Amino acid sequence: MAEKPTLLCSKCGVGLAFAPVTFRYLKRSFRQEALRCPECGQVHLPEDLVTGKMKELEVSLEDK
């Protein structure tokens, strides 16, 4: 069985690992597990997170 390839940080070349990340928007914040570089902290945002949960939060906050 083949392993899923590890994503590498474009800055450091180190493998990304899941870590809790705090996102902030319009004075609100939420925490989400995301792939993050253990060296520089750069975060990989997959399309499903951006177009899903983050989009829902953006719409709900701007409607208030």
PDB file of N, CA, C, O and CB in Angstrom:
ATOM      1  N   MET A   1       0.841  -1.171   0.000  1.00  0.00           N
ATOM      2  CA  MET A   1       0.000   0.000   0.000  1.00  0.00           C
ATOM      3  C   MET A   1       0.894   1.245   0.000  1.00  0.00           C
ATOM      4  O   MET A   1       1.810   1.343   0.817  1.00  0.00           O
ATOM      5  CB  MET A   1      -0.961  -0.008   1.220  1.00  0.00           C
ATOM      6  N   ALA A   2       0.642   2.179  -0.891  1.00  0.00           N
ATOM      7  CA  ALA A   2       1.457   3.386  -0.996  1.00  0.00           C
ATOM      8  C   ALA A   2       1.007   4.423   0.025  1.00  0.00           C
ATOM      9  O   ALA A   2      -0.189   4.597   0.262  1.00  0.00           O
ATOM     10  CB  ALA A   2       1.381   3.967  -2.417  1.00  0.00           C
ATOM     11  N   GLU A   3       1.985   5.118   0.634  1.00  0.00           N
ATOM     12  CA  GLU A   3       1.660   6.182   1.581  1.00  0.00           C
ATOM     13  C   GLU A   3       1.310   7.456   0.834  1.00  0.00           C
ATOM     14  O   GLU A   3       1.798   7.700  -0.270  1.00  0.00           O
ATOM     15  CB  GLU A   3       2.831   6.433   2.547  1.00  0.00           C
ATOM     16  N   LYS A   4       0.459   8.260   1.448  1.00  0.00           N
ATOM     17  CA  LYS A   4       0.098   9.549   0.874  1.00  0.00           C
ATOM     18  C   LYS A   4       1.324  10.467   0.957  1.00  0.00           C
ATOM     19  O   LYS A   4       1.954  10.545   2.012  1.00  0.00           O
ATOM     20  CB  LYS A   4      -1.138  10.177   1.618  1.00  0.00           C
ATOM     21  N   PRO A   5       1.673  11.158  -0.122  1.00  0.00           N
ATOM     22  CA  PRO A   5       2.860  12.020  -0.076  1.00  0.00           C
ATOM     23  C   PRO A   5       2.680  13.167   0.912  1.00  0.00           C
ATOM     24  O   PRO A   5       1.587  13.713   1.061  1.00  0.00           O
ATOM     25  CB  PRO A   5       3.166  12.579  -1.468  1.00  0.00           C
ATOM     26  N   THR A   6       3.761  13.514   1.576  1.00  0.00           N
ATOM     27  CA  THR A   6       3.754  14.603   2.553  1.00  0.00           C
ATOM     28  C   THR A   6       3.926  15.938   1.841  1.00  0.00           C
ATOM     29  O   THR A   6       4.777  16.074   0.963  1.00  0.00           O
ATOM     30  CB  THR A   6       4.870  14.406   3.607  1.00  0.00           C
ATOM     31  N   LEU A   7       3.124  16.911   2.218  1.00  0.00           N
ATOM     32  CA  LEU A   7       3.295  18.263   1.673  1.00  0.00           C
ATOM     33  C   LEU A   7       4.500  18.906   2.348  1.00  0.00           C
ATOM     34  O   LEU A   7       4.707  18.752   3.552  1.00  0.00           O
ATOM     35  CB  LEU A   7       2.005  19.133   1.883  1.00  0.00           C
ATOM     36  N   LEU A   8       5.288  19.626   1.562  1.00  0.00           N
ATOM     37  CA  LEU A   8       6.469  20.302   2.080  1.00  0.00           C
ATOM     38  C   LEU A   8       6.259  21.805   2.094  1.00  0.00           C
ATOM     39  O   LEU A   8       5.582  22.355   1.226  1.00  0.00           O
ATOM     40  CB  LEU A   8       7.702  19.947   1.250  1.00  0.00           C
ATOM     41  N   CYS A   9       6.841  22.461   3.079  1.00  0.00           N
ATOM     42  CA  CYS A   9       6.807  23.919   3.169  1.00  0.00           C
ATOM     43  C   CYS A   9       7.604  24.491   2.003  1.00  0.00           C
ATOM     44  O   CYS A   9       8.733  24.069   1.753  1.00  0.00           O
ATOM     45  CB  CYS A   9       7.378  24.419   4.540  1.00  0.00           C
ATOM     46  N   SER A  10       7.024  25.442   1.296  1.00  0.00           N
ATOM     47  CA  SER A  10       7.711  26.040   0.147  1.00  0.00           C
ATOM     48  C   SER A  10       8.882  26.915   0.581  1.00  0.00           C
ATOM     49  O   SER A  10       9.780  27.186  -0.217  1.00  0.00           O
ATOM     50  CB  SER A  10       6.732  26.864  -0.681  1.00  0.00           C
ATOM     51  N   LYS A  11       8.882  27.353   1.823  1.00  0.00           N
ATOM     52  CA  LYS A  11       9.954  28.212   2.333  1.00  0.00           C
ATOM     53  C   LYS A  11      11.100  27.390   2.939  1.00  0.00           C
ATOM     54  O   LYS A  11      12.270  27.655   2.665  1.00  0.00           O
ATOM     55  CB  LYS A  11       9.395  29.182   3.383  1.00  0.00           C
ATOM     56  N   CYS A  12      10.755  26.395   3.761  1.00  0.00           N
ATOM     57  CA  CYS A  12      11.764  25.642   4.519  1.00  0.00           C
ATOM     58  C   CYS A  12      12.091  24.271   3.932  1.00  0.00           C
ATOM     59  O   CYS A  12      13.163  23.721   4.183  1.00  0.00           O
ATOM     60  CB  CYS A  12      11.296  25.465   5.929  1.00  0.00           C
ATOM     61  N   GLY A  13      11.160  23.724   3.148  1.00  0.00           N
ATOM     62  CA  GLY A  13      11.355  22.384   2.609  1.00  0.00           C
ATOM     63  C   GLY A  13      11.089  21.286   3.625  1.00  0.00           C
ATOM     64  O   GLY A  13      11.439  20.131   3.385  1.00  0.00           O
ATOM     65  N   VAL A  14      10.476  21.621   4.755  1.00  0.00           N
ATOM     66  CA  VAL A  14      10.170  20.676   5.831  1.00  0.00           C
ATOM     67  C   VAL A  14       8.748  20.148   5.636  1.00  0.00           C
ATOM     68  O   VAL A  14       7.881  20.869   5.143  1.00  0.00           O
ATOM     69  CB  VAL A  14      10.326  21.352   7.237  1.00  0.00           C
ATOM     70  N   GLY A  15       8.509  18.900   6.018  1.00  0.00           N
ATOM     71  CA  GLY A  15       7.171  18.320   5.928  1.00  0.00           C
ATOM     72  C   GLY A  15       6.186  19.017   6.851  1.00  0.00           C
ATOM     73  O   GLY A  15       6.509  19.309   8.002  1.00  0.00           O
ATOM     74  N   LEU A  16       4.980  19.286   6.349  1.00  0.00           N
ATOM     75  CA  LEU A  16       3.942  19.938   7.146  1.00  0.00           C
ATOM     76  C   LEU A  16       3.300  18.925   8.082  1.00  0.00           C
ATOM     77  O   LEU A  16       3.212  17.739   7.763  1.00  0.00           O
ATOM     78  CB  LEU A  16       2.874  20.587   6.236  1.00  0.00           C
ATOM     79  N   ALA A  17       2.853  19.400   9.240  1.00  0.00           N
ATOM     80  CA  ALA A  17       2.198  18.549  10.224  1.00  0.00           C
ATOM     81  C   ALA A  17       0.929  19.242  10.705  1.00  0.00           C
ATOM     82  O   ALA A  17       0.849  20.471  10.701  1.00  0.00           O
ATOM     83  CB  ALA A  17       3.148  18.235  11.417  1.00  0.00           C
ATOM     84  N   PHE A  18      -0.072  18.449  11.124  1.00  0.00           N
ATOM     85  CA  PHE A  18      -1.305  19.030  11.636  1.00  0.00           C
ATOM     86  C   PHE A  18      -1.038  19.691  12.982  1.00  0.00           C
ATOM     87  O   PHE A  18      -0.370  19.124  13.847  1.00  0.00           O
ATOM     88  CB  PHE A  18      -2.409  17.954  11.764  1.00  0.00           C
ATOM     89  N   ALA A  19      -1.571  20.897  13.144  1.00  0.00           N
ATOM     90  CA  ALA A  19      -1.428  21.660  14.384  1.00  0.00           C
ATOM     91  C   ALA A  19      -2.625  22.591  14.501  1.00  0.00           C
ATOM     92  O   ALA A  19      -3.204  22.971  13.483  1.00  0.00           O
ATOM     93  CB  ALA A  19      -0.079  22.464  14.416  1.00  0.00           C
ATOM     94  N   PRO A  20      -3.011  22.969  15.714  1.00  0.00           N
ATOM     95  CA  PRO A  20      -4.105  23.925  15.873  1.00  0.00           C
ATOM     96  C   PRO A  20      -3.673  25.314  15.388  1.00  0.00           C
ATOM     97  O   PRO A  20      -2.588  25.790  15.720  1.00  0.00           O
ATOM     98  CB  PRO A  20      -4.562  23.986  17.353  1.00  0.00           C
ATOM     99  N   VAL A  21      -4.531  25.947  14.607  1.00  0.00           N
ATOM    100  CA  VAL A  21      -4.253  27.268  14.050  1.00  0.00           C
ATOM    101  C   VAL A  21      -5.427  28.175  14.398  1.00  0.00           C
ATOM    102  O   VAL A  21      -6.582  27.761  14.292  1.00  0.00           O
ATOM    103  CB  VAL A  21      -4.023  27.203  12.493  1.00  0.00           C
ATOM    104  N   THR A  22      -5.144  29.408  14.814  1.00  0.00           N
ATOM    105  CA  THR A  22      -6.195  30.369  15.108  1.00  0.00           C
ATOM    106  C   THR A  22      -6.349  31.304  13.920  1.00  0.00           C
ATOM    107  O   THR A  22      -5.385  31.934  13.484  1.00  0.00           O
ATOM    108  CB  THR A  22      -5.884  31.163  16.404  1.00  0.00           C
ATOM    109  N   PHE A  23      -7.564  31.389  13.403  1.00  0.00           N
ATOM    110  CA  PHE A  23      -7.892  32.287  12.299  1.00  0.00           C
ATOM    111  C   PHE A  23      -8.677  33.459  12.863  1.00  0.00           C
ATOM    112  O   PHE A  23      -9.533  33.274  13.728  1.00  0.00           O
ATOM    113  CB  PHE A  23      -8.701  31.551  11.180  1.00  0.00           C
ATOM    114  N   ARG A  24      -8.394  34.665  12.380  1.00  0.00           N
ATOM    115  CA  ARG A  24      -9.090  35.869  12.840  1.00  0.00           C
ATOM    116  C   ARG A  24      -9.700  36.602  11.653  1.00  0.00           C
ATOM    117  O   ARG A  24      -9.093  36.712  10.588  1.00  0.00           O
ATOM    118  CB  ARG A  24      -8.127  36.800  13.612  1.00  0.00           C
ATOM    119  N   TYR A  25     -10.933  37.109  11.865  1.00  0.00           N
ATOM    120  CA  TYR A  25     -11.628  37.873  10.828  1.00  0.00           C
ATOM    121  C   TYR A  25     -12.648  38.772  11.498  1.00  0.00           C
ATOM    122  O   TYR A  25     -13.479  38.292  12.268  1.00  0.00           O
ATOM    123  CB  TYR A  25     -12.313  36.933   9.786  1.00  0.00           C
ATOM    124  N   LEU A  26     -12.602  40.054  11.222  1.00  0.00           N
ATOM    125  CA  LEU A  26     -13.534  41.034  11.781  1.00  0.00           C
ATOM    126  C   LEU A  26     -13.660  40.905  13.303  1.00  0.00           C
ATOM    127  O   LEU A  26     -14.765  40.804  13.836  1.00  0.00           O
ATOM    128  CB  LEU A  26     -14.905  40.875  11.134  1.00  0.00           C
ATOM    129  N   LYS A  27     -12.520  40.911  13.988  1.00  0.00           N
ATOM    130  CA  LYS A  27     -12.458  40.843  15.452  1.00  0.00           C
ATOM    131  C   LYS A  27     -12.995  39.551  16.031  1.00  0.00           C
ATOM    132  O   LYS A  27     -13.205  39.469  17.242  1.00  0.00           O
ATOM    133  CB  LYS A  27     -13.211  41.982  16.039  1.00  0.00           C
ATOM    134  N   ARG A  28     -13.220  38.555  15.222  1.00  0.00           N
ATOM    135  CA  ARG A  28     -13.646  37.233  15.685  1.00  0.00           C
ATOM    136  C   ARG A  28     -12.540  36.238  15.363  1.00  0.00           C
ATOM    137  O   ARG A  28     -11.726  36.472  14.470  1.00  0.00           O
ATOM    138  CB  ARG A  28     -15.002  36.802  15.022  1.00  0.00           C
ATOM    139  N   SER A  29     -12.515  35.143  16.084  1.00  0.00           N
ATOM    140  CA  SER A  29     -11.505  34.130  15.801  1.00  0.00           C
ATOM    141  C   SER A  29     -12.100  32.739  15.981  1.00  0.00           C
ATOM    142  O   SER A  29     -13.077  32.553  16.707  1.00  0.00           O
ATOM    143  CB  SER A  29     -10.274  34.315  16.712  1.00  0.00           C
ATOM    144  N   PHE A  30     -11.498  31.776  15.313  1.00  0.00           N
ATOM    145  CA  PHE A  30     -11.847  30.375  15.520  1.00  0.00           C
ATOM    146  C   PHE A  30     -10.601  29.540  15.324  1.00  0.00           C
ATOM    147  O   PHE A  30      -9.686  29.919  14.593  1.00  0.00           O
ATOM    148  CB  PHE A  30     -12.978  29.921  14.557  1.00  0.00           C
ATOM    149  N   ARG A  31     -10.580  28.391  15.992  1.00  0.00           N
ATOM    150  CA  ARG A  31      -9.437  27.489  15.904  1.00  0.00           C
ATOM    151  C   ARG A  31      -9.799  26.302  15.020  1.00  0.00           C
ATOM    152  O   ARG A  31     -10.931  25.818  15.022  1.00  0.00           O
ATOM    153  CB  ARG A  31      -8.994  27.011  17.312  1.00  0.00           C
ATOM    154  N   GLN A  32      -8.806  25.852  14.270  1.00  0.00           N
ATOM    155  CA  GLN A  32      -9.014  24.743  13.336  1.00  0.00           C
ATOM    156  C   GLN A  32      -7.685  24.001  13.193  1.00  0.00           C
ATOM    157  O   GLN A  32      -6.627  24.628  13.144  1.00  0.00           O
ATOM    158  CB  GLN A  32      -9.539  25.254  11.934  1.00  0.00           C
ATOM    159  N   GLU A  33      -7.735  22.693  13.127  1.00  0.00           N
ATOM    160  CA  GLU A  33      -6.536  21.916  12.828  1.00  0.00           C
ATOM    161  C   GLU A  33      -6.211  22.124  11.355  1.00  0.00           C
ATOM    162  O   GLU A  33      -7.088  22.006  10.498  1.00  0.00           O
ATOM    163  CB  GLU A  33      -6.734  20.389  13.162  1.00  0.00           C
ATOM    164  N   ALA A  34      -4.963  22.430  11.064  1.00  0.00           N
ATOM    165  CA  ALA A  34      -4.532  22.638   9.685  1.00  0.00           C
ATOM    166  C   ALA A  34      -3.078  22.208   9.547  1.00  0.00           C
ATOM    167  O   ALA A  34      -2.346  22.121  10.533  1.00  0.00           O
ATOM    168  CB  ALA A  34      -4.711  24.121   9.260  1.00  0.00           C
ATOM    169  N   LEU A  35      -2.673  21.941   8.314  1.00  0.00           N
ATOM    170  CA  LEU A  35      -1.274  21.610   8.065  1.00  0.00           C
ATOM    171  C   LEU A  35      -0.439  22.867   8.225  1.00  0.00           C
ATOM    172  O   LEU A  35      -0.762  23.924   7.682  1.00  0.00           O
ATOM    173  CB  LEU A  35      -1.082  20.993   6.652  1.00  0.00           C
ATOM    174  N   ARG A  36       0.647  22.729   8.985  1.00  0.00           N
ATOM    175  CA  ARG A  36       1.470  23.887   9.320  1.00  0.00           C
ATOM    176  C   ARG A  36       2.934  23.473   9.355  1.00  0.00           C
ATOM    177  O   ARG A  36       3.259  22.356   9.759  1.00  0.00           O
ATOM    178  CB  ARG A  36       1.042  24.500  10.678  1.00  0.00           C
ATOM    179  N   CYS A  37       3.813  24.372   8.932  1.00  0.00           N
ATOM    180  CA  CYS A  37       5.248  24.115   8.969  1.00  0.00           C
ATOM    181  C   CYS A  37       5.714  24.213  10.420  1.00  0.00           C
ATOM    182  O   CYS A  37       5.466  25.226  11.074  1.00  0.00           O
ATOM    183  CB  CYS A  37       6.031  25.120   8.054  1.00  0.00           C
ATOM    184  N   PRO A  38       6.388  23.177  10.937  1.00  0.00           N
ATOM    185  CA  PRO A  38       6.864  23.237  12.319  1.00  0.00           C
ATOM    186  C   PRO A  38       8.030  24.212  12.513  1.00  0.00           C
ATOM    187  O   PRO A  38       8.358  24.559  13.647  1.00  0.00           O
ATOM    188  CB  PRO A  38       7.283  21.860  12.769  1.00  0.00           C
ATOM    189  N   GLU A  39       8.652  24.652  11.429  1.00  0.00           N
ATOM    190  CA  GLU A  39       9.796  25.566  11.555  1.00  0.00           C
ATOM    191  C   GLU A  39       9.375  27.037  11.448  1.00  0.00           C
ATOM    192  O   GLU A  39       9.671  27.821  12.350  1.00  0.00           O
ATOM    193  CB  GLU A  39      10.837  25.249  10.479  1.00  0.00           C
ATOM    194  N   CYS A  40       8.692  27.426  10.365  1.00  0.00           N
ATOM    195  CA  CYS A  40       8.368  28.842  10.161  1.00  0.00           C
ATOM    196  C   CYS A  40       6.911  29.183  10.482  1.00  0.00           C
ATOM    197  O   CYS A  40       6.568  30.361  10.588  1.00  0.00           O
ATOM    198  CB  CYS A  40       8.667  29.228   8.732  1.00  0.00           C
ATOM    199  N   GLY A  41       6.051  28.179  10.638  1.00  0.00           N
ATOM    200  CA  GLY A  41       4.659  28.422  10.988  1.00  0.00           C
ATOM    201  C   GLY A  41       3.727  28.669   9.809  1.00  0.00           C
ATOM    202  O   GLY A  41       2.533  28.890  10.009  1.00  0.00           O
ATOM    203  N   GLN A  42       4.252  28.636   8.570  1.00  0.00           N
ATOM    204  CA  GLN A  42       3.403  28.838   7.390  1.00  0.00           C
ATOM    205  C   GLN A  42       2.307  27.782   7.372  1.00  0.00           C
ATOM    206  O   GLN A  42       2.566  26.613   7.659  1.00  0.00           O
ATOM    207  CB  GLN A  42       4.240  28.778   6.078  1.00  0.00           C
ATOM    208  N   VAL A  43       1.086  28.184   7.038  1.00  0.00           N
ATOM    209  CA  VAL A  43      -0.079  27.297   7.075  1.00  0.00           C
ATOM    210  C   VAL A  43      -0.540  26.984   5.658  1.00  0.00           C
ATOM    211  O   VAL A  43      -0.587  27.867   4.801  1.00  0.00           O
ATOM    212  CB  VAL A  43      -1.230  27.932   7.888  1.00  0.00           C
ATOM    213  N   HIS A  44      -0.881  25.716   5.421  1.00  0.00           N
ATOM    214  CA  HIS A  44      -1.459  25.295   4.138  1.00  0.00           C
ATOM    215  C   HIS A  44      -2.977  25.304   4.310  1.00  0.00           C
ATOM    216  O   HIS A  44      -3.512  24.633   5.193  1.00  0.00           O
ATOM    217  CB  HIS A  44      -0.931  23.858   3.694  1.00  0.00           C
ATOM    218  N   LEU A  45      -3.669  26.067   3.461  1.00  0.00           N
ATOM    219  CA  LEU A  45      -5.129  26.143   3.520  1.00  0.00           C
ATOM    220  C   LEU A  45      -5.722  25.354   2.356  1.00  0.00           C
ATOM    221  O   LEU A  45      -5.665  25.804   1.211  1.00  0.00           O
ATOM    222  CB  LEU A  45      -5.613  27.623   3.485  1.00  0.00           C
ATOM    223  N   PRO A  46      -6.289  24.184   2.639  1.00  0.00           N
ATOM    224  CA  PRO A  46      -6.907  23.412   1.564  1.00  0.00           C
ATOM    225  C   PRO A  46      -8.180  24.095   1.071  1.00  0.00           C
ATOM    226  O   PRO A  46      -8.838  24.823   1.815  1.00  0.00           O
ATOM    227  CB  PRO A  46      -7.219  21.984   2.038  1.00  0.00           C
ATOM    228  N   GLU A  47      -8.509  23.851  -0.173  1.00  0.00           N
ATOM    229  CA  GLU A  47      -9.658  24.506  -0.797  1.00  0.00           C
ATOM    230  C   GLU A  47     -10.956  24.254  -0.036  1.00  0.00           C
ATOM    231  O   GLU A  47     -11.779  25.160   0.095  1.00  0.00           O
ATOM    232  CB  GLU A  47      -9.809  24.032  -2.228  1.00  0.00           C
ATOM    233  N   ASP A  48     -11.149  23.033   0.470  1.00  0.00           N
ATOM    234  CA  ASP A  48     -12.405  22.734   1.169  1.00  0.00           C
ATOM    235  C   ASP A  48     -12.553  23.546   2.457  1.00  0.00           C
ATOM    236  O   ASP A  48     -13.677  23.876   2.836  1.00  0.00           O
ATOM    237  CB  ASP A  48     -12.483  21.244   1.489  1.00  0.00           C
ATOM    238  N   LEU A  49     -11.465  23.873   3.134  1.00  0.00           N
ATOM    239  CA  LEU A  49     -11.542  24.716   4.325  1.00  0.00           C
ATOM    240  C   LEU A  49     -11.885  26.158   3.942  1.00  0.00           C
ATOM    241  O   LEU A  49     -12.717  26.795   4.588  1.00  0.00           O
ATOM    242  CB  LEU A  49     -10.211  24.671   5.105  1.00  0.00           C
ATOM    243  N   VAL A  50     -11.248  26.663   2.901  1.00  0.00           N
ATOM    244  CA  VAL A  50     -11.459  28.050   2.467  1.00  0.00           C
ATOM    245  C   VAL A  50     -12.873  28.257   1.926  1.00  0.00           C
ATOM    246  O   VAL A  50     -13.530  29.239   2.270  1.00  0.00           O
ATOM    247  CB  VAL A  50     -10.430  28.434   1.396  1.00  0.00           C
ATOM    248  N   THR A  51     -13.338  27.351   1.094  1.00  0.00           N
ATOM    249  CA  THR A  51     -14.666  27.510   0.481  1.00  0.00           C
ATOM    250  C   THR A  51     -15.778  26.966   1.364  1.00  0.00           C
ATOM    251  O   THR A  51     -16.956  27.165   1.068  1.00  0.00           O
ATOM    252  CB  THR A  51     -14.706  26.814  -0.868  1.00  0.00           C
ATOM    253  N   GLY A  52     -15.421  26.285   2.438  1.00  0.00           N
ATOM    254  CA  GLY A  52     -16.417  25.723   3.345  1.00  0.00           C
ATOM    255  C   GLY A  52     -16.565  26.548   4.601  1.00  0.00           C
ATOM    256  O   GLY A  52     -17.285  27.546   4.627  1.00  0.00           O
ATOM    257  N   LYS A  53     -15.865  26.116   5.657  1.00  0.00           N
ATOM    258  CA  LYS A  53     -16.017  26.722   6.978  1.00  0.00           C
ATOM    259  C   LYS A  53     -15.655  28.206   6.995  1.00  0.00           C
ATOM    260  O   LYS A  53     -16.375  29.007   7.590  1.00  0.00           O
ATOM    261  CB  LYS A  53     -15.164  25.984   7.979  1.00  0.00           C
ATOM    262  N   MET A  54     -14.561  28.578   6.357  1.00  0.00           N
ATOM    263  CA  MET A  54     -14.151  29.986   6.379  1.00  0.00           C
ATOM    264  C   MET A  54     -15.140  30.868   5.624  1.00  0.00           C
ATOM    265  O   MET A  54     -15.419  31.987   6.053  1.00  0.00           O
ATOM    266  CB  MET A  54     -12.752  30.141   5.778  1.00  0.00           C
ATOM    267  N   LYS A  55     -15.664  30.387   4.523  1.00  0.00           N
ATOM    268  CA  LYS A  55     -16.643  31.153   3.744  1.00  0.00           C
ATOM    269  C   LYS A  55     -17.935  31.331   4.546  1.00  0.00           C
ATOM    270  O   LYS A  55     -18.519  32.415   4.554  1.00  0.00           O
ATOM    271  CB  LYS A  55     -16.939  30.448   2.393  1.00  0.00           C
ATOM    272  N   GLU A  56     -18.382  30.262   5.221  1.00  0.00           N
ATOM    273  CA  GLU A  56     -19.583  30.342   6.050  1.00  0.00           C
ATOM    274  C   GLU A  56     -19.409  31.383   7.162  1.00  0.00           C
ATOM    275  O   GLU A  56     -20.307  32.185   7.417  1.00  0.00           O
ATOM    276  CB  GLU A  56     -19.909  28.962   6.657  1.00  0.00           C
ATOM    277  N   LEU A  57     -18.257  31.361   7.812  1.00  0.00           N
ATOM    278  CA  LEU A  57     -17.988  32.316   8.884  1.00  0.00           C
ATOM    279  C   LEU A  57     -17.958  33.743   8.342  1.00  0.00           C
ATOM    280  O   LEU A  57     -18.524  34.650   8.953  1.00  0.00           O
ATOM    281  CB  LEU A  57     -16.660  31.983   9.578  1.00  0.00           C
ATOM    282  N   GLU A  58     -17.305  33.944   7.205  1.00  0.00           N
ATOM    283  CA  GLU A  58     -17.235  35.277   6.587  1.00  0.00           C
ATOM    284  C   GLU A  58     -18.628  35.816   6.293  1.00  0.00           C
ATOM    285  O   GLU A  58     -18.925  36.968   6.611  1.00  0.00           O
ATOM    286  CB  GLU A  58     -16.407  35.229   5.291  1.00  0.00           C
ATOM    287  N   VAL A  59     -19.470  35.012   5.699  1.00  0.00           N
ATOM    288  CA  VAL A  59     -20.820  35.435   5.336  1.00  0.00           C
ATOM    289  C   VAL A  59     -21.631  35.753   6.591  1.00  0.00           C
ATOM    290  O   VAL A  59     -22.319  36.772   6.647  1.00  0.00           O
ATOM    291  CB  VAL A  59     -21.525  34.346   4.501  1.00  0.00           C
ATOM    292  N   SER A  60     -21.547  34.871   7.609  1.00  0.00           N
ATOM    293  CA  SER A  60     -22.341  35.113   8.813  1.00  0.00           C
ATOM    294  C   SER A  60     -21.892  36.362   9.566  1.00  0.00           C
ATOM    295  O   SER A  60     -22.731  37.065  10.129  1.00  0.00           O
ATOM    296  CB  SER A  60     -22.264  33.913   9.732  1.00  0.00           C
ATOM    297  N   LEU A  61     -20.591  36.659   9.591  1.00  0.00           N
ATOM    298  CA  LEU A  61     -20.107  37.847  10.287  1.00  0.00           C
ATOM    299  C   LEU A  61     -20.442  39.128   9.514  1.00  0.00           C
ATOM    300  O   LEU A  61     -20.755  40.151  10.124  1.00  0.00           O
ATOM    301  CB  LEU A  61     -18.596  37.748  10.505  1.00  0.00           C
ATOM    302  N   GLU A  62     -20.380  39.080   8.195  1.00  0.00           N
ATOM    303  CA  GLU A  62     -20.671  40.286   7.410  1.00  0.00           C
ATOM    304  C   GLU A  62     -22.155  40.603   7.384  1.00  0.00           C
ATOM    305  O   GLU A  62     -22.529  41.754   7.159  1.00  0.00           O
ATOM    306  CB  GLU A  62     -20.160  40.126   5.989  1.00  0.00           C
ATOM    307  N   ASP A  63     -23.019  39.606   7.610  1.00  0.00           N
ATOM    308  CA  ASP A  63     -24.460  39.828   7.637  1.00  0.00           C
ATOM    309  C   ASP A  63     -24.904  40.499   8.934  1.00  0.00           C
ATOM    310  O   ASP A  63     -26.009  41.037   9.004  1.00  0.00           O
ATOM    311  CB  ASP A  63     -25.195  38.511   7.455  1.00  0.00           C
ATOM    312  N   LYS A  64     -24.069  40.472   9.945  1.00  0.00           N
ATOM    313  CA  LYS A  64     -24.454  41.044  11.265  1.00  0.00           C
ATOM    314  C   LYS A  64     -24.275  42.524  11.298  1.00  0.00           C
ATOM    315  O   LYS A  64     -24.549  43.157  12.318  1.00  0.00           O
ATOM    316  CB  LYS A  64     -23.643  40.423  12.389  1.00  0.00           C
TER     317      LYS A  64
END
